[in-house]
Amino acid sequence: MKICICPIGGIKHDLAPTRALKISKSAVFPRHRRRGQLTSDSLERYQIQMGELKFIGKRVVYLAVMLFGVATLVFILTKMIPGDPVVANLSQRALNDPEIVAAYRAKHGLDRPLIVQYIYYIRDLLHFDLGTSIRTSRPVLDDLARCYPATLELALFSIVIASVFGILFGIISAIRRNSILDQIVRAISVTGVSIPAFWFALLMLYFFYYKLKIFPGPGRLSNSFSAPASVTGMYVIDSLIEGNPAKAMDAVRHLILPSIVLAAFTMGLITRTTRSNLLDALSTDYVRTAKAKGLNSICLILKHALGNALIPVMTVIGLGLGNLLGGMVLVETIFKWPGVGQFAYESVMAADYPAIIGVALLIALNYMIINTVVDILYGIIDPRVRCN
């Protein structure tokens, strides 16, 4: 096999295809060009990574600024709440003694000017000190650390139920549009959004606990079990760490009824949002083209249409989780769940200003963190957001 280089005709060769292919690649893609291409790709990846870090950094700065603004607003609104913590927490006999009243005000800083209280309040926040609860005489941070895991466990269980069934019902409703199954699913979603949570909780307890005796009653554990050693504060995980699967299963069974009650509203919103956006995605040109080429319907929905439809659903899930983490006062009271909602209710009734401020800041921080996570998830689901 020889290669002849002609001045006019260029390269004339009689080679096997593999050899010819090797020569053509070397001729079209010289080594210096390949290196330049790799350098360009590396630079592009570097720019994308720096853009992502810049985006996350901006979100963290916004988070700090928003938290400061929320802390200031919560302080002002708390001081506008009608009622006097002295009257709410002292007996009538103690209120008749001016010395006891003055000592109580001095102990909790209520005798200071409002601007001085605000300065001390911001100073304590910078040291992660939410103050001492007027009602329990314990640090507010300790009280929140005690009741927050119960709410977190219930909220996570509820949002998983709402997300799984909400997306599933939305897909079924979109595929079977205007059918009887679609009408049933839409009726379920409207009922979940419309039904009052406290009434639904009473119905669930009456039928599934009192009548049918399928699920246990209020509380986090049955009387035959003691609370597990606190590691995370969530009974299911702590029971598994303790090596007691029977106790963990009992904790899961206690979670089912309140989780279904809390998931009903969010599930209805997720179902309607998924159905609407999936129908819009199925009517786009690229989906119709893929369908015309004979692509399987399941693959068409799951791989091509559902990804675009889930972007608004992520917002609904995030807002629903933030709402659940704020605590549902009535549901927690009915099911005797010692969470943030019940703690907030007791704090408001006692005019416990430090505890009220602590709960409000916790709820605001939950929403801000969840919104940041949802923004990052947008980039994972939608490549267009990630590229931008």
Secondary structure as UniProt FT lines:
FT   STRAND          3..6
FT   TURN            7..9
FT   STRAND          10..13
FT   HELIX           17..28
FT   HELIX           31..79
FT   HELIX           85..89
FT   HELIX           92..95
FT   HELIX           98..107
FT   TURN            108..111
FT   HELIX           114..126
FT   TURN            127..128
FT   TURN            134..136
FT   HELIX           140..175
FT   TURN            176..178
FT   HELIX           180..194
FT   HELIX           197..204
FT   HELIX           205..211
FT   TURN            223..224
FT   HELIX           235..242
FT   HELIX           245..282
FT   HELIX           285..292
FT   TURN            293..294
FT   HELIX           297..299
FT   HELIX           300..305
FT   HELIX           306..325
FT   HELIX           329..334
FT   TURN            335..336
FT   HELIX           340..349
FT   TURN            350..351
FT   HELIX           353..381
FT   HELIX           383..387
//
